[in-house]
């Protein structure tokens, strides 16, 4: 495991050569701005990229329309479905669904047992999300506009403050800030097992350019 960015970041998202990091940067000594950096797996180096490049890789081809609609495009999670539609989720539970042209088709607050959802990853016509305060992950059916399935519970040890998730092939990876673990869910039978354990909270896990990346409390790492 190699740390290549020791500072706090808002997010990391995949791009063809590696990942893009969004970070808060002190500007003029008194105010802050957001900057975007690409980490290339090929060169092992960081280089600045444009806001548009970040938005394209996060929201898909109609990123401009979506970003104009939502305003805050940094502090949300976004997932792009196979048909080009996009789900955008904020940690408050505020959620927006956009069609393939970037037009909003539904917005609202998704709350489960009085707790907001957090994060999103597409899975067919559903998207999976976490409920950190309930130690659960749930999926939401877009056609039926309701929650469909839950794994975990407030008093269960299956998950501990799950904060983000990702899907690769038929497996879902859930980052748990409470237990410092990435847990793996087999999407064929929904069995849950440990994937990675760390010495500090883990906030995000993604695969890109044949590498694995995580955000931990101490920075961003390539595994």
C-alpha positions in Angstrom: 0.0 0.0 0.0 1.5 3.3 -1.1 0.3 6.8 0.0 0.6 9.2 -2.9 -1.6 12.1 -1.6 -1.3 13.0 2.2 -3.9 15.7 2.3 -7.6 15.7 2.8 -9.7 15.4 -0.3 -13.4 15.9 -1.1 -13.6 12.8 -3.3 -11.8 10.6 -5.8 -13.4 9.3 -9.0 -12.1 7.0 -11.8 -10.8 8.2 -15.1 -9.2 6.3 -18.0 -5.6 6.7 -16.8 -6.3 6.4 -13.0 -8.2 8.7 -10.7 -9.2 12.4 -10.3 -9.0 14.0 -6.9 -10.9 17.0 -5.8 -9.3 19.0 -3.0 -9.8 22.2 -1.0 -6.9 24.6 -1.6 -6.0 27.8 0.2 -6.2 30.7 -2.2 -4.7 34.2 -1.5 -4.1 33.2 2.1 -7.7 34.0 3.2 -10.1 32.0 1.1 -10.4 28.5 -0.4 -10.9 27.1 -3.9 -11.4 23.6 -5.2 -8.8 22.2 -7.5 -8.7 19.0 -9.5 -5.7 16.6 -9.9 -5.3 13.5 -12.0 -3.2 10.6 -10.7 -1.8 8.6 -13.7 -1.2 4.9 -13.1 1.2 5.0 -16.0 3.5 7.8 -14.8 2.7 7.6 -11.1 2.4 11.4 -11.0 -0.2 14.0 -10.2 -1.1 16.7 -12.7 -3.9 19.4 -12.8 -7.0 18.9 -14.8 -10.0 21.1 -15.6 -13.3 21.3 -13.9 -15.0 20.0 -17.1 -12.8 16.9 -17.2 -13.8 16.2 -13.6 -17.5 16.7 -14.3 -17.5 14.6 -17.4 -15.9 11.6 -15.6 -18.3 12.0 -12.6 -21.7 12.7 -14.4 -21.3 11.5 -17.9 -21.8 13.2 -21.3 -24.5 15.6 -20.2 -22.5 16.8 -17.2 -23.1 20.5 -18.0 -26.9 20.3 -17.7 -26.7 18.2 -14.5 -24.2 20.5 -12.8 -26.2 23.6 -13.8 -29.2 22.0 -12.2 -27.6 20.8 -8.9 -25.1 23.7 -8.3 -22.9 21.9 -5.8 -21.3 19.2 -7.9 -18.4 18.5 -5.4 -20.0 17.2 -2.2 -22.4 14.7 -3.9 -21.9 11.1 -5.0 -23.0 10.3 -8.6 -23.6 7.0 -10.4 -24.2 6.5 -14.1 -26.6 3.8 -15.3 -26.1 1.7 -18.4 -28.9 3.7 -20.2 -27.1 7.0 -19.5 -29.3 8.2 -16.7 -27.7 9.5 -13.5 -28.4 9.4 -9.8 -27.0 12.1 -7.6 -27.0 11.8 -3.8 -25.9 14.1 -1.0 -25.1 13.1 2.6 -28.2 14.9 3.7 -30.3 12.4 1.7 -31.1 14.9 -1.0 -31.3 12.9 -4.2 -31.8 13.7 -7.9 -32.5 11.4 -10.8 -31.6 12.6 -14.3 -32.4 11.0 -17.7 -29.8 10.3 -20.4 -30.2 13.8 -21.7 -29.4 15.4 -18.4 -33.0 16.4 -17.6 -34.2 16.0 -14.0 -37.0 13.4 -13.7 -37.2 13.2 -9.9 -35.8 15.0 -6.9 -36.5 14.6 -3.2 -35.0 13.5 0.2 -34.4 9.8 0.6 -34.7 9.0 4.3 -34.7 5.5 5.9 -36.0 5.2 9.5 -35.5 8.9 10.0 -31.8 8.6 8.8 -30.4 10.0 5.5 -28.9 7.8 2.9 -25.3 8.4 1.7 -23.6 7.4 -1.6 -24.9 5.6 -4.7 -23.8 2.9 -7.1 -26.0 1.6 -10.0 -27.1 -2.0 -10.2 -29.6 -2.5 -13.0 -32.7 -0.4 -12.4 -31.7 0.0 -8.8 -29.0 1.9 -7.0 -27.5 0.8 -3.8 -26.8 3.3 -1.0 -25.7 3.3 2.6 -27.5 4.4 5.8 -24.5 5.1 8.1 -26.6 5.7 11.2 -28.5 2.4 10.7 -25.3 0.3 9.9 -27.1 -0.7 6.8 -27.0 -0.7 3.0 -30.2 -0.6 1.0 -31.2 -0.5 -2.7 -33.7 1.9 -4.2 -35.9 1.0 -7.2 -36.1 3.9 -9.6 -39.2 2.5 -11.5 -41.1 1.9 -8.3 -39.7 4.9 -6.4 -39.1 2.9 -3.2 -36.5 1.1 -1.1 -36.5 -2.6 -2.1 -33.9 -4.5 0.0 -31.8 -4.0 3.1 -28.6 -5.7 4.3 -27.6 -5.0 7.9 -29.4 -3.2 10.8 -28.8 -0.7 13.5 -27.7 -3.4 16.0 -26.0 -5.7 13.6 -22.2 -6.1 13.2 -22.5 -6.7 9.4 -21.6 -3.1 8.7 -20.3 -0.3 11.0 -21.0 3.2 9.8 -21.0 2.3 6.1 -20.2 5.5 4.1 -19.7 4.5 0.5 -19.9 1.6 -1.9 -18.8 0.4 -5.4 -19.6 -2.5 -7.6 -17.2 -4.5 -9.8 -18.5 -7.5 -11.7 -20.9 -9.3 -9.3 -19.4 -8.0 -6.1 -20.2 -4.9 -4.1 -17.5 -3.3 -1.8 -18.7 -1.3 1.2 -16.4 1.1 3.1 -17.0 1.1 6.9 -15.7 4.1 8.8 -16.6 2.6 12.1 -14.8 -0.7 11.7 -11.9 0.4 9.4 -13.0 -2.4 6.9 -14.0 -2.8 3.4 -16.6 -5.6 3.3 -17.6 -7.5 0.2 -21.2 -8.4 -0.8 -21.7 -11.2 -3.3 -24.6 -9.9 -5.4 -25.6 -13.5 -6.4 -26.4 -14.7 -2.9 -25.8 -11.5 -0.8 -23.3 -13.2 1.5 -21.0 -10.6 3.2 -17.3 -11.1 3.9 -14.3 -9.1 4.8 -12.2 -7.8 1.9 -9.6 -5.3 3.4 -8.9 -4.2 6.9 -7.0 -0.9 7.8 -5.7 0.8 10.9 -7.9 3.8 10.4 -11.3 4.7 8.9 -11.8 4.0 5.2 -14.1 6.3 3.3 -13.9 5.2 -0.3 -12.7 2.4 -2.5 -12.5 2.4 -6.3 -10.8 0.4 -9.0 -9.4 2.1 -12.1 -6.7 1.4 -14.7 -6.2 -2.1 -13.1 -5.3 -0.6 -9.7 -7.2 -0.2 -6.4 -7.5 3.1 -4.6 -8.8 4.0 -1.1 -9.4 7.2 0.9 -8.3 6.8 4.5 -8.2 9.3 7.3 -4.5 10.0 6.6 -4.7 10.4 2.8 -5.2 8.7 -0.5 -3.5 5.3 -1.2 -3.0 2.9 -4.1 -3.1 -0.7 -2.9 
